[in-house]
Amino acid sequence: QLVRRSDEDQPLRKPLQRTYPSVLSTPHLPRPPTGSLKVDAPQDGGGGRGSDTISHSLSVVQRLEALLLQGNGSDVVKVIAAHALVLSLQSAVFEEILLNRNGSTVVLKESSDCAAVFDKFIRYLYCGEISLRLDQATPLHKLAAKYQVLGLQQGITQYMTQNLARESSSGHVAGWYEYAQQAGDGALRDSCLQYMAWNLSSVLQGGEWAAISSQLLMTLLQRSDLVLQSEMELFAALEAWIVHNEPDGLTAENALRAVRYAMMPPRELFRLQTHSPVLARYQESVRDLLYLSYQFHSASPMHMAKFFDVNCSLFMPRNYLSPLWGSPWIISNPSRDDRSTSFQTQLGPSGHDSSKRVTWNAMFSPRWLPIGMRPMYTEAGAMQPTRVDGGRPRIIITPATSSADFAGVNFQKTVLVMAQQQGKVVVKHVYNFHQSTEESGDFLAEADLHRRTSEYLVDGSLFLHVVVKPLYQTLITIKN
């Protein structure tokens, strides 16, 4: 791709398709507009002389934009006319290129996707604004990074972070993750990865799932904070990925070994072994995991914990949205009064506990104040209530009854906080604790629960989903 410059006063020209004609003309400059006059009177009200300000900064921007557009008048090829002063002021890289050029022609080599948006990039240098689509964010970010236009680079990073939930026909979050990983943009990479992990069900149904890289696939499979319906949903998506991509044997085996088969009921495991062509092909590589899973479902967790390390990922639930693991909780007018709810979960993922249920009581307080920050007594000596103005939101989740079945099990509670972004309800925050959100320290610390249009509210209500995750403890290790 060529950018030509004939002399110091001539514009830079960048044909995007073929060689530009050798004769270049200087764009005709628009006439200077009339400026607006502002007179600031002296503050003492006397006859002293005030200061006069002539302002036409908006008109200057309009002139620069017109100058840019007028230089693009060729009917032979698409030409972008730019001027050395503007480019040098906006980009130190352009300044160095222009100072060190040997002739009247400057050659810029850009990839096809960057060349397609180069006119938008140049326009930003003139006007300080840009309009873009989802598919243009990555090439524009590349150009901003390459030419060190930091304002544009930061603006596009913010745009990408704020548009992760936007609908697109082929998907874009995985592509942005891969680009951020390559470009070394850790903040953007982590934002994309977190969004995919917390909204995996919608990602699995999107158009880009089948094309994600094996590295991203393994990164997701190894996480315990994935939010999805069940482990079976994850296996089905992995099977589709393997069929579509036909990876090498080691990649497929590693991915299949990251599935938590113990989180599937025995009937689903039997069905996989008899109906899944992928599992039939790689069954030898996961045979030990399947065997452990069947043992896990047939014995009591207490007995299992005497012989095996049940703290490993195979026996650790993810954030499943199935009713067996928790319940949605919609709190209307969450800034007003305390709310409570009850729900039931299966005691644990083991088939041994499949018929056992635990009833949980949950209480939400919008203005709870920690004991250390609370005045304990009034002037009359009476204790202050636990809920006072100026406090912060809090959730407490406790079992309705105690049971001997709880021995050897820790119940981790996870609260998913939903938000509405780009017209879509997504998971905005994930909080983990054992009894109270006070343990996490920052539960809804920055949430505005008073304003109905708050990003934390959906139609004026706080949308939560409570997940209870049984975590088993290894009791005794018997060594042969």
C-alpha positions in Angstrom: 0.0 0.0 0.0 1.4 3.4 -1.0 1.4 6.8 0.5 2.8 9.4 -1.8 4.1 12.8 -0.9 5.4 15.2 -3.6 6.9 18.0 -1.5 6.6 19.7 1.9 3.3 21.4 1.0 1.7 18.6 -0.9 -0.6 16.1 0.9 0.3 12.5 1.7 -1.6 10.2 -0.6 -2.3 6.5 0.0 -3.8 4.5 -2.9 -5.4 1.4 -1.5 -5.8 -0.6 -4.7 -3.3 0.4 -7.4 -0.6 2.9 -8.3 -1.9 6.5 -8.1 -1.3 8.8 -11.1 2.0 10.6 -10.9 0.4 14.1 -11.1 -0.7 15.3 -7.7 -2.6 18.5 -7.0 -2.8 20.5 -3.9 -6.3 20.6 -2.5 -8.1 23.9 -2.6 -8.4 25.2 0.9 -11.9 26.4 2.0 -12.3 30.0 3.0 -11.8 30.7 6.7 -15.1 31.0 8.4 -16.2 34.0 10.4 -15.3 33.5 14.1 -17.6 34.1 17.0 -16.7 37.0 19.3 -17.0 36.9 23.0 -16.4 39.9 25.3 -15.7 39.3 28.9 -16.6 42.5 30.9 -14.4 43.5 33.8 -15.5 42.1 37.1 -15.4 45.5 39.0 -18.1 46.9 36.8 -16.0 50.0 36.0 -15.0 51.4 32.7 -11.9 49.2 32.4 -11.3 47.3 29.3 -12.6 43.7 29.2 -10.9 40.7 27.4 -12.1 39.7 23.9 -12.1 36.1 22.8 -12.5 35.0 19.2 -13.4 31.3 19.1 -14.0 29.2 16.0 -12.4 25.9 17.2 -15.3 23.9 15.8 -15.0 25.6 12.5 -11.3 24.7 12.4 -12.2 21.1 12.9 -14.7 21.4 10.1 -12.1 23.0 7.8 -9.6 20.2 8.5 -12.3 17.6 7.7 -13.2 19.4 4.5 -9.5 19.6 3.6 -9.2 15.8 4.1 -12.3 15.1 2.0 -11.3 17.4 -0.8 -8.0 15.6 -1.2 -9.9 12.4 -1.9 -11.5 13.4 -5.2 -9.9 11.0 -7.6 -12.3 9.0 -9.7 -9.6 6.4 -10.6 -8.6 5.0 -7.3 -9.5 5.6 -3.6 -7.1 8.2 -2.3 -6.6 9.4 1.2 -5.0 12.9 1.3 -3.2 13.8 4.5 -0.8 16.6 5.5 2.5 16.3 7.2 1.7 18.8 9.9 -1.5 17.0 11.0 0.1 13.6 11.0 3.2 14.7 12.8 1.2 16.4 15.5 -0.9 13.4 16.2 1.7 10.6 15.9 5.4 10.5 16.8 5.7 7.5 14.5 4.4 9.5 11.5 6.7 12.4 12.5 9.7 10.2 12.3 8.7 8.6 9.0 8.2 12.0 7.4 11.5 13.4 8.8 13.5 10.4 7.6 12.0 10.0 4.1 14.4 9.9 1.2 12.1 10.9 -1.6 8.7 12.2 -2.4 7.0 8.8 -1.9 6.4 7.2 1.5 5.5 3.5 1.4 3.3 2.1 4.2 2.7 -1.6 4.4 -0.6 -2.5 6.0 -2.6 -5.7 6.2 -5.8 -5.9 4.2 -8.1 -5.4 7.2 -6.1 -2.3 8.3 -6.0 -0.9 4.8 -9.8 -1.2 4.7 -10.2 1.2 7.6 -7.2 3.4 7.0 -9.4 6.3 5.9 -11.2 6.2 9.2 -7.9 6.2 11.0 -6.7 9.3 9.1 -10.0 11.0 9.6 -9.6 10.6 13.4 -6.2 12.3 13.2 -8.0 15.3 11.6 -11.3 15.4 13.5 -10.7 13.6 16.8 -13.7 11.4 16.4 -14.5 8.1 14.8 -17.4 5.8 14.0 -16.9 2.1 13.8 -18.5 -1.3 13.7 -17.6 -4.3 15.8 -15.6 -5.9 13.0 -13.5 -2.7 12.6 -12.4 -2.5 16.2 -9.4 -4.8 15.9 -7.8 -3.3 12.8 -8.3 0.2 14.1 -6.7 -0.8 17.4 -3.8 -2.2 15.4 -3.3 1.0 13.6 -3.6 3.1 16.7 -1.0 0.9 18.4 1.3 0.8 15.5 1.4 4.6 15.0 1.2 5.3 18.8 -2.0 7.3 18.7 -2.7 6.5 22.4 -6.0 8.3 22.8 -7.5 6.3 20.0 -6.0 3.1 21.3 -7.4 3.6 24.7 -10.8 4.7 23.3 -11.1 1.5 21.2 -10.0 -0.7 24.1 -12.8 0.9 26.1 -15.3 0.4 23.2 -14.4 -3.3 23.0 -14.7 -3.8 26.8 -18.2 -2.1 26.8 -19.4 -4.1 23.7 -18.6 -7.6 24.7 -22.3 -8.4 25.1 -23.4 -6.9 21.8 -25.1 -9.3 19.3 -23.1 -10.2 16.2 -23.8 -12.8 13.6 -20.4 -14.5 13.8 -19.4 -13.5 17.3 -16.5 -11.3 18.2 -15.4 -11.8 21.8 -13.1 -14.8 21.1 -11.5 -12.9 18.2 -10.9 -9.9 20.5 -9.4 -12.2 23.1 -7.0 -13.8 20.6 -6.0 -10.3 19.3 -5.4 -9.0 22.9 -3.3 -12.0 23.7 -1.2 -11.4 20.6 -0.9 -7.7 21.2 0.0 -8.0 24.9 -3.1 -6.1 26.1 -3.7 -7.9 29.4 -6.6 -5.8 30.5 -8.6 -6.4 27.3 -7.6 -10.1 27.3 -8.8 -10.6 30.9 -12.1 -8.8 30.2 -12.8 -11.0 27.2 -11.9 -14.2 29.1 -14.0 -13.2 32.1 -17.0 -12.4 29.9 -16.8 -15.8 28.1 -16.4 -17.7 31.4 -19.3 -16.0 33.1 -21.6 -16.2 30.1 -20.5 -19.5 28.6 -23.9 -20.8 27.7 -24.5 -17.9 25.3 -20.9 -18.2 24.0 -21.4 -21.9 23.3 -24.4 -21.1 21.2 -22.7 -18.3 19.2 -21.2 -18.5 15.8 -17.5 -18.3 16.9 -17.4 -21.2 19.3 -16.4 -23.8 16.7 -13.5 -21.6 15.5 -11.9 -20.8 18.9 -8.2 -21.7 19.3 -7.2 -24.8 21.2 -5.3 -22.6 23.7 -8.5 -20.6 24.5 -10.4 -23.8 24.7 -8.1 -25.3 27.3 -8.0 -22.0 29.2 -11.8 -22.1 29.6 -12.0 -25.9 30.3 -9.7 -25.6 33.3 -11.7 -22.9 35.1 -14.1 -23.7 37.9 -16.0 -20.4 37.6 -17.7 -21.2 34.3 -21.4 -20.3 34.3 -23.4 -22.8 32.3 -26.4 -25.1 32.6 -24.5 -28.3 33.3 -21.4 -30.3 32.6 -23.3 -32.1 29.8 -23.8 -28.8 28.0 -20.0 -28.3 28.1 -19.2 -31.8 26.8 -21.7 -31.4 23.9 -20.0 -28.2 22.9 -16.5 -29.7 23.2 -17.6 -32.7 21.1 -18.9 -30.3 18.4 -15.5 -28.4 18.5 -13.5 -31.6 18.1 -15.7 -32.8 15.2 -15.4 -29.4 13.5 -11.6 -28.8 14.0 -10.3 -32.4 13.9 -7.4 -31.5 16.2 -4.4 -33.7 16.8 -4.8 -36.6 19.2 -3.0 -35.0 22.1 -5.1 -31.8 21.9 -8.3 -33.8 21.9 -7.2 -36.0 24.8 -6.2 -33.0 26.9 -9.5 -31.3 26.3 -11.5 -34.4 27.0 -9.6 -35.0 30.3 -10.6 -31.4 31.4 -14.3 -32.4 31.5 -15.6 -33.1 35.0 -17.4 -36.4 34.4 -18.1 -36.9 38.1 -20.5 -33.9 37.8 -22.7 -35.9 35.4 -25.3 -38.4 36.7 -24.5 -42.1 35.9 -27.3 -42.3 33.3 -25.7 -39.5 31.3 -22.3 -41.2 31.6 -23.8 -44.4 30.2 -25.4 -42.6 27.3 -22.1 -40.8 26.4 -20.2 -44.1 26.4 -22.7 -45.7 24.0 -23.7 -42.8 21.8 -20.7 -40.3 21.6 -18.5 -41.0 18.6 -15.8 -38.7 20.1 -15.8 -40.5 23.4 -15.7 -43.9 21.7 -12.6 -42.8 19.7 -10.7 -41.4 22.7 -12.2 -43.6 25.5 -8.9 -45.1 26.5 -7.5 -41.7 27.3 -10.3 -40.9 29.7 -11.0 -44.4 31.0 -9.5 -43.7 34.4 -11.7 -40.6 34.8 -14.8 -42.4 33.9 -13.9 -45.2 36.4 -13.4 -42.7 39.2 -16.7 -41.0 38.4 -18.6 -44.3 38.6 -16.9 -45.0 42.0 -17.8 -41.5 43.1 -21.5 -42.0 42.3 -21.7 -45.5 43.9 -20.0 -44.8 47.2 -20.7 -42.2 49.9 -18.5 -39.2 49.7 -17.3 -39.8 53.2 -16.1 -43.3 52.2 -14.7 -42.0 48.9 -12.7 -39.4 50.8 -10.8 -42.0 52.7 -9.2 -43.4 49.6 -9.1 -40.7 47.0 -8.2 -37.0 46.7 -11.6 -35.5 46.3 -10.2 -32.0 46.3 -9.2 -32.3 42.7 -11.0 -30.6 39.9 -12.9 -33.8 38.8 -15.0 -33.6 42.0 -15.4 -29.8 42.0 -18.6 -28.3 40.6 -18.6 -25.3 38.3 -21.3 -22.6 38.5 -24.2 -24.7 37.2 -27.5 -22.9 36.5 -29.5 -26.2 36.8 -32.2 -26.1 39.5 -30.4 -28.9 41.3 -27.6 -26.5 42.2 -29.4 -23.2 43.0 -32.1 -20.8 42.2 -32.6 -17.4 40.5 -33.6 -14.5 42.9 -35.2 -11.4 41.5 -35.4 -8.6 44.1 -37.7 -5.7 43.2 -36.9 -2.3 44.7 -33.6 -3.6 46.2 -32.8 -0.3 48.0 -35.7 -0.4 50.3 -36.2 -3.3 52.7 -34.7 -6.6 53.7 -35.8 -9.5 51.6 -35.7 -13.3 52.2 -36.2 -16.4 50.1 -35.8 -20.2 50.4 -34.8 -22.8 47.9 -33.6 -26.4 47.8 -30.5 -28.0 46.3 -29.3 -31.6 45.9 -27.0 -32.5 48.8 -24.2 -33.2 46.5 -23.3 -34.3 42.9 -22.7 -37.9 44.0 -25.3 -40.4 42.9 -25.3 -41.5 46.6 -26.8 -38.2 47.5 -29.1 -37.7 44.5 -32.3 -38.2 46.6 -31.2 -35.9 49.4 -32.2 -32.3 49.5 -31.0 -29.3 51.5 -33.2 -26.3 52.2 -31.5 -23.0 52.3 -32.6 -19.7 53.7 -31.3 -16.5 52.1 -31.6 -13.0 53.4 -30.7 -9.8 51.5 -30.2 -6.5 53.3 -29.6 -3.3 51.2 -28.1 -1.3 54.1 -26.2 -3.6 56.5 -23.3 -2.1 58.5 -20.4 -4.3 59.7 -20.2 -4.6 63.5 -16.9 -2.8 63.6 -18.4 0.3 61.9 -21.6 0.3 63.8 -22.3 2.3 67.0 -23.3 -0.3 69.5 -25.5 1.7 71.9 -27.7 4.8 71.8 -27.6 7.4 74.6 -30.3 5.5 76.4 -28.2 2.3 76.3 -30.3 0.4 73.8 -28.6 -1.6 71.0 -28.7 -0.2 67.5 -30.4 -2.3 64.9 -28.2 -4.2 62.5 -29.6 -2.5 59.4 -28.8 1.3 59.3 -28.7 3.9 56.7 -25.3 4.3 55.1 -24.6 0.6 55.2 -23.9 -1.7 52.2 -25.7 -4.6 50.6 -25.3 -8.1 52.2 -26.6 -11.6 51.6 -26.6 -14.4 54.2 -27.2 -18.0 53.2 -27.7 -20.7 55.8 -29.2 -24.2 55.8 -32.6 -24.5 57.4 -31.5 -27.5 59.4 -28.3 -29.3 60.3 -27.6 -32.8 59.2 -25.0 -35.5 59.8 -24.8 -35.7 56.0 -23.0 -32.4 56.1 -19.9 -34.0 57.6 -16.9 -33.7 55.4 -18.6 -31.2 53.1 -18.1 -27.5 52.8 -20.8 -25.6 51.0 -19.5 -22.7 48.9 -22.1 -20.2 48.0 -21.8 -18.3 44.7 -24.0 -15.3 43.9 -24.2 -14.3 40.2 -25.2 -10.6 39.7 -26.8 -10.0 36.4 -26.9 -6.8 34.4 -28.4 -5.6 31.2 -25.9 -4.7 28.5 -26.6 -3.9 24.9 -30.2 -5.2 25.5 -28.9 -8.5 26.8 -28.9 -9.9 30.4 -25.4 -11.0 31.3 -23.4 -11.9 34.4 -21.7 -8.8 35.6 -20.1 -10.0 38.9 -19.5 -13.4 40.7 -19.1 -13.5 44.5 -18.0 -16.5 46.4 -18.4 -17.0 50.2 -19.4 -19.7 52.7 -22.1 -18.0 54.7 -22.2 -14.2 54.2 -21.1 -11.9 51.4 -19.3 -9.9 54.1 -16.5 -12.5 53.5 -15.9 -11.2 50.0 -15.6 -7.6 51.3 -16.8 -5.9 48.1 -20.2 -7.3 47.5 -22.1 -4.7 45.3 -19.8 -2.0 46.8 -20.1 0.2 43.8 -23.7 -0.6 42.9 -26.3 2.0 42.6 -29.5 0.3 43.7 -31.6 3.5 44.0 -31.7 4.6 40.3 -34.0 2.5 38.2 -31.7 3.0 35.2 -28.7 1.7 37.1 -26.5 -0.8 35.2 -27.0 -3.2 38.2 -30.8 -3.3 37.8 -32.9 -4.9 35.1 -36.3 -3.1 34.8 -35.7 -1.7 38.3 -35.0 -5.1 39.9 -31.8 -6.8 41.1 -31.4 -10.0 39.2 -29.4 -12.6 41.1 -28.7 -16.3 40.8 -27.6 -18.2 43.9 -25.5 -21.4 43.3 -24.5 -23.8 46.1 -21.4 -25.8 45.5 -20.6 -28.8 47.7 -16.8 -29.2 48.1 -15.6 -32.4 49.6 -12.8 -32.8 52.1 -10.2 -35.5 51.9 -10.3 -37.2 55.3 -7.8 -40.1 55.4 -5.4 -41.2 52.7 -4.7 -44.9 52.7 -1.4 -45.7 51.0 -0.6 -49.2 49.6 
